[in-house]
Each structure stands twice: as structure tokens, then as C-alpha cells.
Amino acid sequence: MDTKEILKKVRKIEVKTRRLSDHLFGGEYHSTFKGRGMTFSEVRQYQFGDDVRAIDWNVTARYNEPYVKVFEEERELTMMLIVDVSGSEHFGTMERFKKDYLTEIAATLAFSAIQNNDKVGLILFSNQIELFIPPKKGKSHVLRIIRELIEFKPKSKKTDIANAFKFLSNVMKKKAIVFMLSDFMDDDYENTLKIVGNKHDITGIRVYDKHDEEIPNLGLVPMLDAETGSVKYINTSSKTVRKNYKASALRFFDYYKSTFKKSGSGTINTRVDESYVKKLLGYFKHKEK
């Protein structure tokens, strides 16, 4: 893909996702993620109805009349997007690849964050850390993130979710809002997620294709394993084959769902032919309660 084509794709995604974040997610994002706490702003004269616990006794003594401390919300936050770029994300049977769908969701979340003057960072992972972009503010920074999501070529096609969470823990010392976007076709990350979830506000966004879970009856067909590169001929006419295929997919899904729940983290499940807009809005509203 040449530079002109990449810039065209970036612009197309910017127009679509920025409109969504401006009109739909800006307010929801702000009210859902409220900041780290309250910080001192100023003192003013006591007014009837003020909480007496807010009285600043030093200032009150100095001026011989009551003054109260005024606090305001410490709004600035950091959002980290952790995006799976392993081989399975290049799978898609329903008009688009999972990778393209992930890119749109990530861009929408990033624009929602900068609209609220928050920082955004990016981690791309396979079974290793492929790219780390430290958190920064601003539109140009988000456009760089989108460009990397579109054109980045990972070195590995395999997946290691635990490794991605370990890296997050090492580079992010302060609490962050974390969205991990993946099909979560991996396991053995429960302990790592539990540790990281104690420090950060984590949400897993599972993006999947219908045929990740069900294989159609097509007879004997060659199938490529996107993460190992091996090709095998599979008899899809066999009910046992189709049953085992579905059972394997559901095992990953059940592990993802139960592991995130145990760690107190949130989950969103969205199929590539569904509206991620409805899924995100529903999640934000539920989380706000």
C-alpha cells in the first residue's frame, strides 16, 4: 500500500470515527471515566449550606470569617489501546477482516479520549510486543495511531495475551483506562490479568467472525492456520469435525469471559457484521451506573 493510499484510508477512518466520537461517545466517555479524584482548586467565603468539613481553618483565622476549600475533579486520564495484530486478525468472511473492524473501534475510542483532553497510547502485540507508542494528546497523535493500525506489518503471527499485559504493567506506572482489542483466541492469562486489573481500569473487546465459531459444511477443503502458516485438508462434512471446531472456539470464549469477570474487568463482545456503536454505548451506560 503506497503512502497516498494509506493517507486516504486514514482520512476515511478519521471522518467516520471522529463523527461517532463527537456525537455519541464524547459525553458517555466523560461520564463513565471520571478521573483520578478531587484536587484542590481555591478558597472562597463560606455560604449557607456549605459542608462545614470543607472549612479552611487557617484562612478563616487569618480573615476572622469562615472560608471553605473548593475542590474540582482531576479530569486528565490516560487511555491505552492494546491491539492484537496476530495472524487470526486477518480472518474475515463477512465483508471485512477483523483487523479493519478493530481499527475502527480503536480510532473511535481514541478520538473520544482526546475530545476530553486525555492522553492516548498504543500497544500492538502478537506473541511479542510489536510496537509501543507512548501516551500523548492531540489529533496528529491519534492520526499516527490510526496509520500504524492500518499499515503495520507484525514480525510474528502468534498470540500471547499475558505478555501484552505484563508489558503494560511495566510501562504504565499510573492508573490508565485500558481497552484490549482481540479475538481472544488464547488462554493462560488469568493470573497476569488479575494483577494488572488491580491497578488499571481494563475492558476486553472481543471481535469475532461468525465462522470463528461455526464451520460450514463444504466437504473436503484446505484450511490455512493464520498463526502457524500450516495448511491442512479438513473434512467439513463430518459432524464430529464441526462439533470439535465449535467446542474449541467456545472454550476460548468461556475462558475470556470468566477470566475477565474474576479480575473485575469489563467485557464487550461484537461480531464483525454487528454495530460496535450500539455495543460501546450500551457498555458505557451500564458501566456508568
N, C-alpha and C positions, 0 to 999 in steps of 0.2 A: 504494500500500500504506500503510495508516494505521499509527500508532505501535503500537497494540495487536497488530496482525497481525505487524509486524516483530519485536516482542519475543517473540512466540510462536515465530516461526521461529528466532530467536537461541537461545531456550531449547531447542528441539528439536535443533538442531545441537550445542549445548553438551553435552546429555545423551549423545548418540550418540558424539561425537568425544572427549569427555573420558574416557569409559569405555574407549575404544580406547587412548588415550594412557596412561592409568593402568595398564592390564593388559597391554598389548602393547608399546608403544613406549618407555615410560619407561626401562627398563633398556637396551634396544637403542640408544636415542638417546645415553644417557650413555656407554656403552662405545664407541660409534662416534666421537663427537666429544669428545675427551679434554681439551680446554683448551689454553691457550697455552704451557704448560710447567710447570716446577717453581719454587716460590717458597720462600724461607727461612721456617721456622716457629719453631724453637727450638734450643737446645743441650742435650745430655744426656751423662751419663758414658759413656765407651767400654765396649762389651760385646764379648765374644769373638765373632768373625765379622763385626764391622762393617768397612766399607771404610775402610782407613787414609787414603784420599784425602779422606774426609769430616772428618778431624780438624781442629778449630779450634785452631790453634797458639797464638793469643793467650790464649784461655781456659785452655788446657792449661798454659801457662806461669804464668798467674796462680794457679791452684789446685794446681799441681805434680802433676797427674794428668790422664790423657787425657780430653778431651771431643770429641764429634763434633757436626757440624751436622746438623739434621734438616730435610728439605725435604718439602713437600707439593704436590700438584697444584693449580695455579691453575685452578680449575674454571669460574669465571664466563665465559660466552660470550655473543655476540650473534647472534641469528638474524634474517636479513632475508628476508621473503617478497616476491617481486616477481611480481605477478599481472596477467596480460593481461586487460584489460576491453574490448578492441576488439569490433567487431560480430560477428566469427565465433564468439565465445564464447557467443553466444545461439542457436547452432545445436544441434539435437538431434533425432534420430529414434527413439531407443531409450529411451523413458520419461522421460528428463530431459535438460536442457540441459548443455552442457559447463561453463557458469558455475556451476551448482549443484554439480557434481562437484568443480570446482576449489575451491569454498568449503569443502567437507567436508575435502578433503585439507589445505588451508591451516590450518583450525581444529585438526585432529589434530596437525599439526606444531607449531603454536603452543602447545597445551596440553602437549605433550611437552617443549618448551623451558622453560616456566615451572615445570613439575614439578621440573626440575633447577636452578631458581633462575636461569635465563638470561633475558636481555632479548629482546624480540621487536619488530621494526619491520615496517612495510608500505609498499610502493610499488605503486600502481595505475598502469598505463600503457596508452596506446593508441599513437598516433604522437607523443604528448607525455606529460609526467608529469601524471597526473590528480589524484593525491593522494599525499602523503608523511606517514606517521605515524612520528615518531622512535622508536627502540627504548626500551622500558620494561619493567619487571617487573609481575607481578600479574594476577590473574584479571579484574579490571574492565577492564584494558587490553586483554586478549585478547578480551573480550566486545565492546569497541568495534571492534576489528579485524573481528570476525565481522559486526557490524552494518553496517559500511561495505561489506564484501564482498557483503552481501545487497542493500542499498538504493542503493548509489552509482550515479549516472547520469553516465556519461562524456560529455565535450564532443565527442569525436571517435570515429569508428568504425574508423579505420585503425590500422595496426600499425607500430611502429618499435622492434625489439628492441635495436638498437645504442644508441639514445638512452636506453633504460632502463638499460643497463649503464653508460653514461657518467655518468648521474645518480648511480647507486650509487657510482661511483668518487669523485665529488665530495663526497658527503655522509658516506661511511664511510671514515674515515682509518685505523681499526684493523681487523685481520682479522675477518671475520664468516663465519658459516655462511649461505650464500645458496641459497635454492630459488627458481628461476624457474618459474612455472606458466603454461603457454601451449599452444596447438596448434601453435606454431612455424611458422605459415604466413607466413614472411618469410625474407629472406636478407640478405646483405651485413652480417653482424655478426661475422664471423670475427676481424678484427683487434682489435675492441673487446673481445671475449670473451677473447682471448689475453692482453691487457693486464690486464684485471680478474681473470682466473683466476690470475695470478701472485701476487696479493695475497690473494684470498678463496677459501674452500672452496665451489665452486659446483656445484650439481646442477640440471639441467634436467628438469622433469617435464612430459612431453608428454601432454596429454589430447586424445583424438580420438574421433570418432564413426565408425561403420562406413562411413557414406555420405560422410565426408570423402574417402575413398579410392576408393569404388566407387559409381557412379550406376546405379540400376536401370533396366530397360527399361520406360518408362512412356509412350512415344510423345512427342508434342509437348507440352511443359509449360513454363509460365512459371517462371523462376527469379530470385530476388532475390539480388543481391550484397550481403551484410550489411555490407560495409565501404564500398561506394560508393553504395548505395541504388538502383542501376540494375536494371531488370527486363528480362530477355531471354528469348525463347522458344527453347528448346533441344530438338532432335530426339534424344531419348534412345534411340530405336530404332536409331540409327546406331552401328555397331560402332566406327567411327573416333572419333566423339564420346566414347563411353565409354572408349575406349583413351587418348585425349588427356587426358581428365579424370583418369584414374588416373595417367598419367605425370606430370602436373603435381603431384599430391599426393605422389607418391613422390620427386619432385625436392626438394621442401621437406623431406621426412623424411630423405633421404640427406644433404642439406646440414647439417641439425641434428645428425645422428648423427656425421658425420665432423668437423664443426667443434668439437663438444664434446670429442670424443676427442683431436683435435690440441692442444687447450688444456689437456688433463689433467683436464677436468671430468667429473663423473658424469652419467649419463642414466637416466631411468625412463620407460617407455612404458606407458600404461594407457588402455584404451578405456572409455567410459562405462558399458558393461554388464559390465565386469570388476571384480574385487575389488581396490581400491587397497591394502587392508590387506596382502594377500599380496605385492604388488609392493614396498611400502615395507619390509616385514620382510625380504624377500629382498635388497633393496638394502643395508639397514643391516648385515646379516650378512656380505654379500660385502665391503662397504667396511671392515668391522672387521678382516678378515684381513690 
